[in-house]
Amino acid sequence: MIETRRGLRHDVTHSVVAEHRRLGEMTLNIANISDQGFMCLGEVAIDRGERVLIRLPVIGLIEAHLIWTHRGRSGFQLERVIRPDLPPERSLILM
């Protein structure tokens, strides 16, 4: 398979509490993140197209919607593109 996404992804290990309108709070384990979205490891109890609200370091609250799930992984698209030109002290990389 040829990779067609253009966004640079950063490997991370970061858990966030996501708020879902029907299920309430749920934990997402982010494995990689880019300026447009992130991938989580583990099953999620929501369907494609559903939205969650998460808080990311530096970025703050942001909404994301589930794009895909496959074998214990899931991909979310952020509601807006995270600016890649942030200065190093405001970097997207999660520690």
Backbone hydrogen bonds in HBPLUS format (Angstrom, degrees):
<---DONOR---> <-ACCEPTOR-->    atom                        ^
c    i                          cat <-CA-CA->   ^        H-A-AA   ^      H-
h    n   atom  resd res      DA  || num        DHA   H-A  angle D-A-AA Bond
n    s   type  num  typ     dist DA aas  dist angle  dist       angle   num
A0010-HIS N   A0033-ILE O   2.78 MM  23  5.32 162.2  1.81 149.7 154.4     1
A0033-ILE N   A0010-HIS O   2.97 MM  23  5.32 148.2  2.07 136.5 145.7     2
A0012-VAL N   A0031-ALA O   2.81 MM  19  5.07 172.9  1.82 129.5 131.9     3
A0014-HIS N   A0030-ILE O   3.20 MM  16  5.16 162.7  2.23 145.2 148.8     4
A0030-ILE N   A0014-HIS O   2.71 MM  16  5.16 143.2  1.84 165.4 157.2     5
A0016-VAL N   A0028-LEU O   2.88 MM  12  5.37 158.6  1.92 154.6 161.8     6
A0028-LEU N   A0016-VAL O   2.86 MM  12  5.37 165.2  1.88 159.6 164.7     7
A0018-ALA N   A0026-MET O   2.64 MM   8  5.20 169.0  1.65 173.7 170.3     8
A0026-MET N   A0018-ALA O   2.83 MM   8  5.20 145.8  1.95 148.5 157.3     9
A0019-GLU N   A0053-LEU O   2.88 MM  34  5.07 160.4  1.92 142.1 148.5    10
A0053-LEU N   A0019-GLU O   2.97 MM  34  5.07 150.3  2.06 135.5 145.1    11
A0020-HIS N   A0024-GLY O   2.75 MM   4  4.87 161.4  1.79 133.8 140.4    12
A0024-GLY N   A0020-HIS O   2.89 MM   4  4.87 144.4  2.02 136.2 139.4    13
A0041-LEU N   A0029-ASN O   2.94 MM  12  5.65 154.3  2.01 156.7 160.7    14
A0031-ALA N   A0039-MET O   2.75 MM   8  5.68 171.5  1.76 156.7 159.6    15
A0039-MET N   A0032-ASN O   2.93 MM   7  5.39 156.6  1.98 144.7 150.0    16
A0034-SER N   A0037-GLY O   2.78 MM   3  5.37 160.9  1.82 169.5 166.3    17
A0082-ILE N   A0035-ASP O   2.69 MM  47  4.56 165.8  1.71 142.1 145.3    18
A0078-LEU N   A0036-GLN O   2.80 MM  42  5.52 166.7  1.81 136.9 141.4    19
A0038-PHE N   A0076-PHE O   3.00 MM  38  5.41 149.6  2.09 140.7 149.6    20
A0076-PHE N   A0038-PHE O   2.85 MM  38  5.41 172.2  1.86 169.1 171.8    21
A0040-CYS N   A0074-SER O   2.79 MM  34  5.23 160.1  1.83 152.8 159.8    22
A0074-SER N   A0040-CYS O   3.01 MM  34  5.23 147.8  2.12 143.4 147.0    23
A0042-GLY N   A0072-GLY O   2.58 MM  30  4.63 144.7  1.70 159.1 152.4    24
A0050-GLU N   A0047-ASP O   3.02 MM   3  5.75 163.6  2.05 141.7 145.0    25
A0049-GLY N   A0066-LEU O   2.75 MM  17  5.19 168.7  1.76 144.6 148.6    26
A0066-LEU N   A0050-GLU O   2.97 MM  16  5.77 157.6  2.02 165.4 167.3    27
A0052-VAL N   A0064-ALA O   2.85 MM  12  5.51 158.6  1.89 162.6 169.7    28
A0064-ALA N   A0052-VAL O   2.91 MM  12  5.51 159.6  1.95 159.0 163.6    29
A0054-ILE N   A0062-ILE O   2.96 MM   8  5.59 174.5  1.97 159.4 158.3    30
A0062-ILE N   A0054-ILE O   2.83 MM   8  5.59 153.1  1.91 161.6 168.8    31
A0056-LEU N   A0060-GLY O   2.94 MM   4  5.03 165.4  1.97 131.5 128.7    32
A0060-GLY N   A0056-LEU O   2.79 MM   4  5.03 166.8  1.80 148.6 149.6    33
A0059-ILE N   A0057-PRO O   2.71 MM   2  5.50 145.4  1.82  98.8  91.7    34
A0079-GLU N   A0063-GLU O   2.76 MM  16  5.36 144.3  1.88 167.6 156.3    35
A0065-HIS N   A0077-GLN O   2.93 MM  12  5.47 155.0  1.99 149.7 153.8    36
A0077-GLN N   A0065-HIS O   2.93 MM  12  5.47 160.9  1.97 154.2 154.7    37
A0067-ILE N   A0075-GLY O   2.77 MM   8  5.54 170.4  1.77 159.6 162.2    38
A0068-TRP N   A0075-GLY O   3.38 MM   7  5.20 158.0  2.43 133.1 136.9    39
A0075-GLY N   A0068-TRP O   2.89 MM   7  5.20 158.3  1.94 139.0 144.6    40
A0070-HIS N   A0073-ARG O   2.91 MM   3  5.31 157.2  1.96 145.5 149.3    41
A0073-ARG N   A0070-HIS O   3.02 MM   3  5.31 140.1  2.18 110.3 122.3    42
A0090-ARG N   A0087-PRO O   2.78 MM   3  5.42 157.4  1.83 125.1 133.0    43
A0091-SER N   A0088-PRO O   3.16 MM   3  4.88 150.5  2.25 114.3 110.0    44
